[in-house]
Amino acid sequence: MSSAFPPALSRLIKNLERLPGVGEKTATRFALQILRWPKAQAQELVRSIAELHDKIGLCSICFTFSERDPCPVCADTKRDTSVVCVVENPGDLLALEKAGAFRGRYHVLHGVLAPMEGIGPDQLKIRELLERIQKEDIREVILATSSTVAGEATSAFLAESLKKYGVQVTRIACGIPMGMDLKYADQMTLQKALEARTSY
């Protein structure tokens, strides 16, 4: 970090670097842009960040981030309570909601199994999912973890754990994205696309 920066600016840059995917150059660009803002705009940013931990908590049903408990999705009486879609994090829930194709409820794990990083079943919201299966009238659990190695391992672990509860367990299809030329797909994507093929 250049000593030409005032200490307050250097601190902001260091804090911005903690964000995923933000290196020193990007953090510096962000910090300098914030410095150019009117004071009121910068203070609004400070207030919105400060309010995050004060106003937002976890929904006691699905464990997504919410200012209300239960969250708006869990509180919606028009949703199908018999189907639960399991996702890795609240961002995945938001993506599915934006797509507008799912009208059931969710369960947020807050991560994936990663034994090398010390993340096992006890560090995720797996026990809470199994408790929901026993308490609620759930007939289908959709596993919507990512198609990474960790996501697939988590999905397989959940499928095995759910066997004894008598619910239908399904996995979201993985394969060729819309608009993608087949010759540019990698081997794993092609394999998953063939495995997830459907009748026409």
N, C-alpha and C positions, 0 to 999 in steps of 0.2 A: 504494500500500500504506500503510495507516494506521501512523503512528509509535507508536500505542498498543500494537501487538503487540511482544512481546519478539523480539529478533533471531533466535533459534532457530526460533520459530514462523513468522516472516516468510520464512526460508529454506525451510522445508518447504512453505509455500504457493507460493512461486516455483517450486520443483521439481515440485510437483503440477500446476501450470499448464502444464507441458511436455507433459502427457498429451493425446492428441487429444480434442477435444470438451470439455475442462475449462477453464473460464474462472476468473477470480479469485474469484467468489462460490462456485462449486462447490469450488474448491481450498481456500478458507477453511473451508467446511463440513466437508470431509474432514479437514483438519488439526486442527480443533477436536474432531472426533469421536475421532481418534487420540489426542489429548491427554487425553481422558476415559477411554481404555482403561487397564486395569491395566498396570503397567510390563512385566510378562512378556509380555503380548499384543503390546505395541508392539515389544518386542525380537524376538519371533517374526517380525513383519512385516519388520523390518530384516534378520534372518538370511535369510529367504526371498528378499528382493531381492538380497542380497549373493551368494547361491548361484547366481543365474541365470547369470551369466557364467562361474562356476567349473565348474558341472556340466552346462550345456546347450551343445551344439554342433550342427553340421549333419550330418545323415545323408549319408554319402558316395555314396549311390545316388540318393535322391530330393530331398535338400536341405531336408527339413523339420527343425524343431527337435527334438532328442532327447537323452536322457541316455545312450543306447546307440548304437553304430554297428556294423551297420546298425540303423535304427529298428525298432520292433516290427512295423510294416506290411511293410517290406521283408524282414524276417527270417521272416515267416509263410509257411511252405511250402504252405499251403492256398490261397493267393491265386493268381489267374490272372496269370502273368507275361507273357502275350502282349498284355495291354491296359494302356496307361498313360494316366492322366488328368492333364492339365496344368492346374495351378491357379496363381493369382497369388501367394498367400501361404499360410503354414501354417494360418491361420485358416480358409481355404476348405477345406483338407484335413480339418480337424477337423469342419467342418459336414457334409461329405459322409460322413465316417465315422459321425457321429451319426445321419444319415439311414439308414445301414445298407443302402443300395441298390447299392453298388459294391463288388465283391470283387477288383478288379485292383490295380495299383500306381499310384503317383502320381509326378509330377515338379513341384517347386515352383520357379517362376520368380523369386520375390522381387521382384515388381513388374510393371509394364507399360511398354510403350514410351511415352516422353514426351520427344520431341526438344527441346521448349522448356525442359524442366528438365534437359537434358543426359543423359537416360536413353535409351540406344540398345541394340542387341542385345548389345553387349559388357558392359553393366552388369547384364544379366539372365543366368539360367542356361540360355540358349538353346544355346550351344555344347555344354554338357554333355548336353542333351537329344539333340542330333544324334549325339553320340558313343554314347549309350545305344542309339539306333536301330541303329547299326552293330554294336554288340557283343552286344546281347541279341536274343532271338528275339521281337521285338515285331511284332504284326500290325495292331494298331489303336491310334491316338492320339486320345484324346478331348480336345478343346479346351474347357476349362471356365473361360475367363476371363469377367469380368463383361460386361454388355451396355452398358457405358459406351463413349464414343467411343474412349478409349485401349484398353479391353479388346477392342473389335472390331478395332481396328487391329493389336493384338498378335496376335489370332487369325488375321487375314488374312495377316500376315507369316509366322507359323508354318506355316500351310497351304501357302503358296507355297514355303517352305524345305523342307518335308517331301515335296514332290512327287517328287523324284528318288530317294527311298528306297524307293518301292514299298509303303508301308504305307497302310492305310485311314485316312483322316483324317475324323473326325466332329466336330460342334459340338453342345454341349448346346442343347436347345430353350429359347427365351425366349418368354414370353407372359403370358397372364392368370393371376395367382396363384389358388390354390384359395380359394373363398369370396368372390371379388371380383365385384362387380356390373359387368357389361360397360360400362355407361354412364360409369363412373368411370375407365376405363382411358385413358391418354394415347395420342396418335396413334402414337408409335413402338412402344409395347407392343402395340397392335392390329395394326400392320403385322407385327411379329415373330411374333405368334400365328398370323396367317394364313399366313405363310411356313413356319412349323414345323408346320402341320396334319398329322394322320396319318389313316389309314383307320380307320373305325369298325367 
